[in-house]
């Protein structure tokens, strides 16, 4: 069985911090799970984590609001193109009315594939999202005072990758990371890991003519997807396996304070990560209080006031 049981997190470059908080928290009912910083050089930018109230792996999407630095990224192939959230069957009308009320762009047509209805909508920075109707997702609902449980998001259902070529990537999914191909519908290929179902689904969208997207962190693209593994030992076992199969574009295990990360590029050019579940968000805030205070990793803790002073204030 695969060491990969599902998603850990997705990470995107967005525009303004407050606009991003409003999108995930006010609009989608996600919890701000952690408010910390990316320090790459001297200028801090926020690193904002959203997910369900427990901060469970597989519900997490994280943002770098890059407008502050003026860095934009080019959407294209070789990227995660769409983040798909699962919602209960029959909830798309609720969400369309909500998008109207809150000024969020969404596509006119409700579409379907693999027997699931879906609604495309857009983050203010342009990143594409789908809501996918399913009754198979038993994770806790992300409810809010104005989002009833019957319509609430349960977590990341799947991701859709844009790929110019798919043959080698299809092989990679099964041989390298243990996913099985479970369907094809036109240009869409669907893969599942572990028990399958919401949170364990990766789709390819074969787009042979789409230009190459950038792989830098910047506003307007999803930079990478992280899959959950238990420990660093599993990360290193995966890394060895990739090398043995000839996929040598892998990183060392990096300490990200709340988990450890090992990055690897899949053949179609999309940045993947294996993130460990053995640390978690409770190392600096009690469960029930995640995201309340600005947090810094130990190696930056003594610069808290200075770094916060250089970030625009946000309110949740
Ligand atoms: Fe990551």
Boltz pocket constraint, residues with backbone or C-beta under 6 A from the ligand:
constraints:
  - pocket:
      binder: B
      contacts: [[A, 9], [A, 11], [A, 224], [A, 225], [A, 226], [A, 261], [A, 273]]
      max_distance: 6.0
